[in-house]
Each structure stands twice: as C-alpha cells, then as structure tokens.
Amino acid sequence: MKILTFGELMLRLSKHGAQRLFQNGPFDANYGGSEANVAVSLAMLGDDVEYVTRVPDNAIGEAALMHLRELGLDVSHAVRGGKRLGTYYFEPSAAMRGSKVVYDRDNSAFNTMEYGDIDWEPILKDVGLFHCSGITCATSRDAMQSTMDAVKQAFDMGIELTCDINYRANLWKYPGADAHKTLDELMQYSSFIFGDQNEWYVASGMKPIPFTALDESYQWDVDAYRRYFDQLHKMFPRCHRMLMAHRNQLSFQHHVNAGVLWSDGKIFFSHIYDIRPIVDQMGVGDAWVAAFIHARHHWPDDDRHCLEFSVAASALKNTVAGDQNLITEDEILEAMK
C-alpha cells in the first residue's frame, strides 16, 4: 500500500549538548517537520511512502529533498518555488531547564505556496492512505485550502484518511484562521485520529481526563475513558480508531509515556514507559502516528498489538537525536518485550 503525506519540511539548527541559543559555538543541522517525520518513520519501517511539499528552487531545497531520498522517500511530486526553506532553532533541556524552540518560517517556500500549485489528481493515483495534520492547515490559508482539496479528492476516490490534530496555537495567525472549524472538518473525513489530551480538548471542547502516572503501577479509569470516547465518536462518526497520547513530565529529562486506543467501541490501554534520560523529545508524536499506521496494515486484527507497537516506537524516539525516528520494526518489537 502506498502512503502519502503532505506538509512543510524545515531545517533544524540545534545547539550542542546543554548549550543555550545565545552561547558561542556551532549548530547541528538536520531536517524536520511533522508530516516529513511521519513519512521517514514509515520508510524506516519498510513502507512505500511519498512526501509532498514545496521547497525553494536552489541548492538548499535540493539538499533537503536529497536527505529524504536517502531515507527511502519518494519526493517526485515536490514543488519548487519561493526563496527560502523554513527553519527552527532548538535549545536542548538540561536538569530543571526546559528545551526552547524558536521558529523562523515566515515567507518560507511552503508558507508562500499558492492554492493550485499542487495538482492532486495524478499524485493520489495508486495511493492507499493519505495522512495530514493540523500544522499544515495552520501555516497559511493556501496551505489549508490545498490540504482540504487533497482530503476531499482522496475521500471521493475511496482512499483511507488519517490525521494528527497537531494543534499549535502560535501558528493560526493568517486572516480568518479558525483552528476549531478547520480541525473539525479535517477530522470528519478521517478514519484514524491521533492527538494528545490537550489537542483532543481543542478539537472537542471536552476536558481531558487527568494522567498522573509516576510509574507502571498507575491505574486507568476505564469507565471515564469509555464515556469520553463515546462522546468523541458522536462528534466524529466516520472515525473508527482514536488514539490519545499521554506524557507526564516528571522532569525535563524524565518522562512517563503511555497511550489509549478506542477502536470501534473497544478501549485498550498501553504499557507505561518510564523514560530517562531523554535524548531528544522532538518528533515523539510523529513516531507514534507512523508506527500505528504501519501496525494497522500489518496486524489489522490485533488492536492491542498495534497500540503497544506505536507506544514502544514513540518511547524509542526519545532516545534518537533529531526530529526523525530512525528505528526499525525489529527494534520496536524487541523493545516491546
């Protein structure tokens, strides 16, 4: 099955070790972006993946696409244009000091894309699943319209649609931007929806159930989650599977991760992972999404296994530097043991 993702590819500049952004010294350069991270994870797991984006028609844009090609992605429908690749600067956490991210994506090649730059009909041919996220819809009006155009065409063609709510409040700033309305429309078409507690709250208006796990002894409130997901399913009736990610940050370098899956009326709770030290927490949610998409199509009759596989993959991402989860299926299955 061919999988398609769409979003903005960015250059990530990270300080070494525990250095702060204003300290002298070099930056490590690599690439990131939610939908690209999902695509890379899927390619690492052996799936057939295409990634669509817009990059500048210069050496930097070509270098970014070459990075994705080296990891096994098809980028043959990437659009060239604009003047620059969006970037972000990353300051890692240390002890009680949290990480810091500074975005520089205004007027990027992707942000200046115009509706109609992408012809979705030939791209969607032979695609089995299309994945997108709220981040792409938040970057600009034209990116939002391009996303919804792809979603509606894919839906009419019978292509499975999945989405990550991926709510980032500081991105929804173009004139007339309406995060709730746009995310609701996106989710109405999706058969699988992923989000953490706060993102589900933005999408639904329902207050989240507190996750206070300190270790593996945590007891889930099964009835509360059943009521919660029953209400969500009434809001998003086309959705067959909803995944809620949980992370309790005991310190900036000690996290407790777990997940809850609602699947056509059944609820599953994952193993709780105690992760310390954290090497890099960026892209953990993207690793989660990719692993679940992969698992769903390899073990379609085993929802519990799919949940455990996706949570294990996200736990492993905390051990990998950079945005992308460079982990194989065998490594995830080994971690699950």
C-alpha positions in Angstrom: 0.0 0.0 0.0 1.3 3.4 -1.0 1.1 6.1 1.8 1.1 9.8 1.1 1.9 12.7 3.5 1.9 16.4 2.9 3.5 19.2 4.9 6.3 21.7 5.4 9.9 20.5 5.5 12.1 22.6 7.7 15.8 22.9 8.5 16.5 22.3 12.2 19.5 24.0 13.9 20.3 22.6 17.3 22.9 23.6 19.9 25.4 21.1 21.1 24.9 19.4 24.4 23.4 21.7 27.0 24.4 25.0 25.3 22.0 27.8 25.1 21.0 29.5 21.9 22.9 32.7 22.7 26.2 30.9 23.5 29.0 30.9 21.0 29.5 27.6 19.3 28.3 25.5 16.3 24.8 24.3 15.5 24.0 20.8 14.3 21.9 20.9 11.2 19.2 18.4 10.2 15.7 18.4 8.8 12.3 18.1 10.4 8.6 18.8 10.1 5.7 16.7 11.4 4.5 15.1 8.2 8.0 14.6 6.9 8.8 12.9 10.3 5.9 10.5 9.8 7.0 9.7 6.3 10.6 9.0 7.3 9.4 6.7 10.2 7.2 4.8 7.8 10.0 4.4 5.3 12.3 3.1 8.1 9.6 0.5 8.9 9.7 -0.6 5.2 6.6 1.1 3.9 6.1 2.7 0.4 5.8 6.4 1.2 5.6 9.6 -0.9 6.0 13.0 0.7 4.7 16.2 -1.0 6.0 19.6 0.0 7.2 22.9 -1.5 10.9 23.8 -1.3 13.0 26.7 -2.8 14.4 26.0 -6.2 18.0 26.2 -5.1 20.8 24.1 -3.5 19.2 24.2 -0.1 15.9 22.9 -1.4 17.6 20.2 -3.3 19.7 19.2 -0.3 16.5 18.9 1.8 14.9 16.6 -0.8 18.1 14.6 -1.1 18.0 13.9 2.6 14.5 12.4 2.3 15.5 10.4 -0.8 18.4 8.9 1.1 16.0 7.7 3.7 13.8 6.0 1.1 11.1 8.6 0.4 9.5 9.3 -3.0 9.6 13.1 -3.4 8.9 13.2 -7.1 5.9 15.5 -6.8 7.6 18.1 -4.6 7.0 21.6 -5.8 9.8 24.1 -6.3 9.4 27.8 -5.6 9.8 30.5 -3.0 13.0 32.0 -1.7 13.9 30.1 1.5 13.4 26.9 3.5 11.6 27.4 6.8 14.0 26.9 9.8 13.8 26.4 13.5 16.3 26.7 16.3 16.4 24.2 19.1 17.9 24.6 22.6 18.0 21.2 24.4 16.8 20.8 28.0 19.1 20.2 30.9 18.2 19.2 34.5 15.4 21.7 35.6 15.8 23.9 32.5 13.4 23.1 29.7 14.1 23.0 26.0 13.4 26.0 23.8 12.3 26.3 20.2 12.4 29.4 18.0 10.7 29.2 14.6 11.7 31.2 11.6 9.2 30.1 8.9 7.6 33.4 7.8 7.8 33.8 4.0 9.2 30.3 3.6 8.7 28.4 0.3 5.8 26.4 1.9 4.2 29.5 3.5 4.2 31.4 0.2 2.7 28.4 -1.7 -0.5 29.4 -3.6 -3.7 27.3 -3.8 -3.5 25.4 -7.1 0.3 24.9 -7.1 -0.3 21.2 -6.4 -2.2 19.1 -8.8 -3.5 16.3 -6.6 -5.2 14.1 -9.2 -2.0 12.4 -10.5 -0.4 12.3 -7.1 -3.3 10.5 -5.5 -3.4 7.8 -8.2 -2.5 4.4 -6.6 -2.4 5.9 -3.1 -4.0 3.7 -0.4 -3.7 6.1 2.6 -3.3 9.9 2.9 -2.0 11.4 6.1 -2.0 15.1 7.1 -2.1 17.2 10.2 -3.4 20.4 11.7 0.1 22.0 11.4 -0.2 22.1 7.6 -3.6 23.7 7.8 -2.3 26.3 10.3 0.7 27.6 8.2 -1.3 29.6 5.7 -4.8 29.9 4.1 -3.5 28.5 0.8 -1.8 25.5 2.6 -5.1 24.9 4.4 -7.1 25.0 1.2 -4.6 22.7 -0.5 -4.9 20.3 2.3 -8.6 20.2 2.3 -8.6 19.9 -1.5 -6.4 16.8 -1.2 -8.6 15.4 1.6 -11.8 15.8 -0.3 -10.4 14.3 -3.5 -8.9 11.4 -1.6 -12.2 10.8 0.2 -14.1 10.7 -3.2 -11.5 8.2 -4.5 -12.0 5.9 -1.6 -8.5 6.5 -0.1 -8.2 6.0 3.7 -7.6 9.3 5.5 -5.8 9.7 8.8 -4.9 12.9 10.7 -2.9 14.2 13.6 -4.7 17.1 15.3 -1.3 18.7 15.9 -2.6 21.9 17.4 -0.1 24.7 17.6 -1.7 27.9 18.9 1.0 30.3 17.7 0.7 29.1 14.0 -3.0 30.0 13.4 -2.4 33.7 12.6 -3.4 34.3 9.0 -6.6 36.4 8.5 -9.7 34.5 9.2 -7.9 31.5 10.6 -10.3 29.3 12.6 -8.5 26.3 14.2 -11.6 24.7 15.7 -13.6 24.8 12.5 -10.8 23.7 10.3 -9.7 20.8 12.5 -13.3 19.7 12.9 -13.7 19.5 9.1 -10.4 17.6 8.7 -11.4 15.1 11.4 -14.8 14.5 9.9 -13.1 12.8 7.0 -10.6 10.7 9.0 -10.8 7.0 9.8 -8.0 7.3 12.4 -7.3 10.4 14.5 -4.3 11.0 16.7 -3.8 13.6 19.4 -2.6 14.2 23.0 -5.0 15.2 25.7 -4.8 19.0 25.1 -5.3 18.6 21.3 -8.4 16.5 21.8 -9.7 19.2 24.1 -9.1 21.9 21.4 -10.9 19.7 18.9 -13.9 18.6 21.0 -14.2 21.1 23.9 -14.3 18.2 26.3 -12.0 18.5 29.3 -9.3 15.8 29.4 -9.1 13.0 32.0 -6.0 13.7 34.2 -3.0 11.5 33.6 -0.9 11.4 36.8 1.2 8.3 36.3 4.5 8.2 38.1 5.4 4.7 37.2 3.9 1.4 35.9 1.6 1.0 38.9 -0.8 3.6 37.6 -4.5 2.6 37.4 -6.6 3.7 34.5 -10.1 4.9 35.0 -11.7 2.7 32.4 -15.3 3.9 32.7 -14.2 7.6 32.4 -12.4 6.9 29.2 -15.3 4.8 27.8 -17.7 7.7 28.4 -15.2 10.2 27.0 -14.6 8.3 23.7 -18.3 7.5 23.3 -18.9 11.3 23.2 -16.0 11.8 20.8 -17.4 9.2 18.4 -20.7 11.0 18.3 -18.7 14.1 17.1 -16.6 12.2 14.6 -18.8 9.3 13.4 -16.6 8.3 10.4 -13.6 7.7 12.7 -13.0 4.0 13.5 -9.9 4.5 15.7 -8.9 7.3 18.0 -5.5 7.3 19.8 -4.8 9.6 22.8 -1.2 10.1 23.7 -0.2 10.7 27.3 3.0 12.1 28.6 3.7 13.0 32.2 6.9 15.1 32.6 8.4 14.3 36.0 11.4 16.4 35.0 12.6 17.7 31.7 14.7 14.6 31.2 12.4 12.1 32.9 9.0 11.3 31.2 6.3 8.7 31.7 4.6 7.8 28.3 1.5 5.8 27.6 -1.4 5.7 25.2 -5.1 4.9 25.0 -6.8 3.5 21.9 -10.5 3.5 21.1 -11.3 1.1 18.3 -14.9 0.7 17.2 -16.2 0.7 20.7 -13.4 -1.2 22.4 -10.8 0.5 24.6 -7.2 -0.5 25.0 -4.6 0.9 27.4 -0.9 0.6 26.7 2.1 -0.4 28.8 3.5 2.6 30.6 7.1 3.6 29.7 9.4 5.2 32.2 12.0 7.1 30.0 15.1 8.7 31.4 17.3 10.3 30.4 15.5 12.0 27.4 17.9 12.4 24.4 15.5 14.3 22.2 11.7 14.6 22.6 11.0 16.3 19.3 9.0 14.2 16.9 7.7 11.7 19.5 4.1 12.2 18.4 5.1 11.8 14.8 6.8 8.5 15.6 3.6 7.4 17.4 1.4 8.1 14.4 3.7 6.5 11.8 4.1 3.3 13.9 0.3 3.0 14.3 -0.3 3.4 10.6 2.3 0.8 9.9 0.9 -1.6 12.5 -2.7 -1.2 11.4 -1.9 -2.5 8.0 0.4 -5.3 9.2 -1.6 -6.6 12.1 -5.2 -5.4 11.2 -6.9 -7.8 13.6 -4.9 -7.1 16.7 -5.6 -3.6 18.0 -3.8 -4.2 21.3 -0.6 -5.1 19.4 -1.0 -2.0 17.2 -1.3 0.2 20.2 1.7 -1.4 22.0 3.8 -1.2 18.8 3.1 2.6 18.4 3.7 3.5 22.0 7.0 1.5 22.0 8.1 3.3 18.8 7.3 6.7 20.4 9.3 5.7 23.6 12.3 4.8 21.4 12.1 8.2 19.6 13.1 9.8 22.9 16.5 8.0 22.5 17.2 9.3 19.0 18.7 12.7 18.3 16.9 14.8 15.7 13.3 15.0 14.6 13.0 11.7 12.9 12.6 8.2 14.4 15.4 6.2 12.8 14.2 3.0 14.3 13.3 -0.3 12.5 10.4 -2.7 13.0 12.7 -5.3 14.6 14.0 -2.8 17.1 10.4 -1.8 18.1 9.3 -5.4 18.5 12.4 -6.1 20.7 11.6 -3.1 22.9 8.0 -4.4 23.4 9.5 -7.5 25.1 
